[in-house]
Amino acid sequence: MIPEHYTDAVAFCATADYQNWRDTWSPPRNAEVDRWVDSEPQIWSTMTPRQQLTSRVATRVPFYLLDSLEIGRDRCVDIGCGHMWFRQFYPTLWGVDPHYRSHRDEELTPEWWTQNQGRWHRAISICAMHFCDLTEIPSQIAKVRGLLRPGGRAVVALNRARIQERTQDYQEDQLRSQLAQVPGLTRMVWLDRPRESGMDGNVWLWLTA
């Protein structure tokens, strides 16, 4: 499996794969979004600071990631779900998080990982599994894959900035090499920019059980 490498999110969103998905996607009617953009850089590059603060803006990329799982009626666990905005569009999502008590379905604890081994048809985690040293990332990804039933599928999005700030001798080549060798990896997208991508991430991993 050869990782897909793009200079930035804009370059990825120009690919035929993404454009074909976008041609078939319609913004959810009940999203209450003033402006849709493809990726985070478009927010900062096309809107003034005042527009950013006074507009309800959302990116399409996470919908692309979710749709790539072909969730359908399958149960899908959202690891690090935050305020669970996506469940209104994907009703079978089940949110787990160590915080956000009023929004999550379950508290994410060490015991939760053990109790949920091999239970889930689908899993997604957007910017939640990267709060650790670079050397721990493969085991973080393995934890997500371990949740899947046979034939199950998962998507994990990482923000490299969070990994770098927790790694004393951070090296991008080492991280990229480690991720490319993760068991169960079927696709990997690496974006050089943005280096800080707290909303959608700058590395996307597709996994299968």
C-alpha positions as CSV (number, residue, x, y, z in Angstrom):
1,M,0.0,0.0,0.0
2,I,1.6,3.3,-1.2
3,P,0.4,6.3,0.8
4,E,-1.2,9.2,-1.1
5,H,0.9,12.4,-0.6
6,Y,-0.5,15.8,-1.3
7,T,0.9,19.3,-0.8
8,D,-2.2,20.5,1.0
9,A,-5.9,19.8,1.5
10,V,-6.8,22.0,-1.5
11,A,-4.8,19.6,-3.7
12,F,-6.5,16.6,-2.3
13,C,-9.9,18.2,-2.8
14,A,-9.1,18.7,-6.5
15,T,-8.7,14.9,-7.1
16,A,-11.2,13.0,-9.2
17,D,-12.0,10.8,-6.2
18,Y,-13.1,13.7,-4.0
19,Q,-14.7,15.6,-6.8
20,N,-16.8,12.6,-7.8
21,W,-18.0,12.2,-4.2
22,R,-18.8,16.0,-4.0
23,D,-20.8,15.8,-7.2
24,T,-23.2,13.3,-5.5
25,W,-23.3,15.0,-2.1
26,S,-25.9,17.5,-1.0
27,P,-25.6,19.6,2.2
28,P,-27.9,18.4,4.9
29,R,-31.0,20.6,5.1
30,N,-31.0,20.8,8.9
31,A,-27.3,21.6,9.3
32,E,-27.9,25.3,9.8
33,V,-24.6,26.2,8.1
34,D,-24.2,29.6,6.4
35,R,-21.2,28.6,4.2
36,W,-19.8,25.2,3.2
37,V,-16.1,24.9,2.2
38,D,-14.1,21.8,1.3
39,S,-11.4,22.0,3.9
40,E,-10.0,24.1,6.8
41,P,-7.5,26.2,4.7
42,Q,-10.4,27.7,2.8
43,I,-11.9,29.1,6.0
44,W,-8.8,31.0,6.8
45,S,-7.9,32.0,3.3
46,T,-11.2,33.1,1.9
47,M,-12.9,34.7,4.9
48,T,-12.0,37.8,6.9
49,P,-11.6,37.3,10.7
50,R,-15.0,39.0,11.3
51,Q,-16.7,36.7,8.7
52,Q,-15.2,33.7,10.5
53,L,-16.6,34.8,13.9
54,T,-20.0,35.8,12.6
55,S,-20.7,32.9,10.2
56,R,-21.6,29.3,10.7
57,V,-19.0,27.6,8.5
58,A,-18.5,23.8,8.0
59,T,-16.1,21.7,6.0
60,R,-17.2,18.9,3.7
61,V,-14.1,16.7,4.3
62,P,-15.5,14.9,7.4
63,F,-18.6,14.0,5.4
64,Y,-16.3,12.5,2.7
65,L,-14.6,10.5,5.4
66,L,-17.8,9.3,6.9
67,D,-19.4,8.4,3.6
68,S,-16.3,6.4,2.6
69,L,-17.2,4.0,5.5
70,E,-20.5,3.2,3.8
71,I,-22.1,3.1,7.2
72,G,-25.7,2.6,6.1
73,R,-27.6,0.9,8.9
74,D,-24.5,-0.4,10.6
75,R,-23.5,0.8,14.0
76,C,-20.6,3.1,14.0
77,V,-18.7,4.3,17.1
78,D,-17.4,7.8,17.1
79,I,-14.3,7.9,19.2
80,G,-13.7,11.3,20.8
81,C,-17.1,12.4,19.6
82,G,-17.0,15.9,21.1
83,H,-20.5,17.5,20.9
84,M,-21.8,14.8,18.5
85,W,-22.7,17.2,15.6
86,F,-22.6,14.4,13.0
87,R,-25.2,12.1,14.5
88,Q,-28.0,14.2,13.2
89,F,-26.8,13.2,9.7
90,Y,-25.7,9.6,10.5
91,P,-28.2,8.3,13.1
92,T,-26.3,5.1,13.8
93,L,-23.3,6.9,15.3
94,W,-22.6,6.1,19.0
95,G,-20.4,8.7,20.7
96,V,-17.7,8.0,23.3
97,D,-15.6,10.7,24.8
98,P,-13.7,11.3,28.1
99,H,-15.3,14.7,28.2
100,Y,-18.6,16.3,27.0
101,R,-20.8,14.4,29.4
102,S,-24.0,16.0,28.1
103,H,-23.3,15.0,24.5
104,R,-21.6,11.6,24.6
105,D,-23.4,8.2,24.8
106,E,-20.6,6.6,26.9
107,E,-17.6,7.7,28.8
108,L,-14.3,6.8,27.1
109,T,-12.2,5.0,29.7
110,P,-9.4,2.4,29.6
111,E,-12.0,-0.3,30.5
112,W,-14.2,0.8,27.6
113,W,-11.6,-0.2,25.1
114,T,-11.4,-3.7,26.6
115,Q,-15.1,-4.2,26.8
116,N,-15.6,-3.2,23.1
117,Q,-13.1,-5.4,21.4
118,G,-14.5,-6.8,18.2
119,R,-17.9,-5.3,18.7
120,W,-18.3,-2.6,16.0
121,H,-19.1,-2.8,12.3
122,R,-17.7,0.7,11.8
123,A,-15.6,3.2,13.7
124,I,-14.4,6.7,13.1
125,S,-12.2,9.0,15.0
126,I,-11.5,12.6,13.9
127,C,-8.6,14.3,15.7
128,A,-8.9,12.3,18.9
129,M,-6.1,9.6,18.8
130,H,-3.1,11.8,18.5
131,F,-2.5,13.1,22.0
132,C,0.7,11.1,22.6
133,D,4.3,10.6,21.6
134,L,5.1,9.6,18.1
135,T,6.2,6.1,19.2
136,E,2.7,5.4,20.7
137,I,0.8,6.2,17.5
138,P,0.8,2.7,16.0
139,S,-0.7,1.3,19.3
140,Q,-3.3,4.1,19.2
141,I,-4.4,3.1,15.7
142,A,-4.3,-0.6,16.7
143,K,-6.8,0.2,19.5
144,V,-9.3,1.5,17.0
145,R,-8.9,-1.4,14.7
146,G,-9.3,-3.8,17.6
147,L,-12.9,-2.5,18.0
148,L,-13.9,-3.9,14.6
149,R,-15.9,-7.1,13.9
150,P,-14.5,-9.3,11.1
151,G,-14.9,-7.3,7.9
152,G,-15.4,-4.1,9.8
153,R,-14.0,-0.8,8.6
154,A,-12.6,2.4,10.3
155,V,-11.3,5.8,9.5
156,V,-8.9,7.7,11.7
157,A,-7.9,11.3,11.2
158,L,-4.8,12.7,13.0
159,N,-3.4,16.2,13.5
160,R,0.4,16.0,13.4
161,A,0.8,19.2,15.4
162,R,-0.5,17.4,18.5
163,I,1.9,14.5,18.0
164,Q,4.9,16.9,17.4
165,E,4.3,18.9,20.5
166,R,4.4,15.7,22.6
167,T,7.5,14.2,20.9
168,Q,10.9,15.3,22.0
169,D,12.7,14.3,18.7
170,Y,9.8,14.5,16.3
171,Q,10.5,13.3,12.7
172,E,7.9,13.4,10.0
173,D,9.5,10.6,8.0
174,Q,9.5,8.3,11.0
175,L,5.8,9.0,11.6
176,R,4.9,8.5,8.0
177,S,6.9,5.2,7.9
178,Q,5.2,3.9,11.0
179,L,1.8,4.7,9.8
180,A,2.3,3.1,6.4
181,Q,3.1,-0.2,8.2
182,V,0.1,-0.2,10.5
183,P,-1.7,-3.6,10.3
184,G,-5.1,-3.5,8.5
185,L,-4.3,-0.2,6.7
186,T,-6.0,-0.1,3.3
187,R,-5.5,3.6,2.4
188,M,-3.5,6.5,3.8
189,V,-3.7,10.2,2.8
190,W,-0.9,12.5,4.0
191,L,-1.3,16.3,3.6
192,D,1.9,18.4,4.0
193,R,-0.3,21.4,4.9
194,P,-1.9,22.6,7.0
195,R,0.6,21.6,9.7
196,E,-2.1,22.5,12.3
197,S,-5.4,21.0,11.5
198,G,-7.5,20.6,14.6
199,M,-10.8,20.2,12.8
200,D,-10.3,17.6,10.1
201,G,-6.7,16.4,10.6
202,N,-3.8,16.2,8.1
203,V,-3.4,12.4,8.0
204,W,-6.3,10.1,7.2
205,L,-6.1,6.4,7.7
206,W,-8.6,3.7,6.4
207,L,-8.5,0.4,8.3
208,T,-10.1,-3.0,8.0
209,A,-10.4,-5.8,10.5
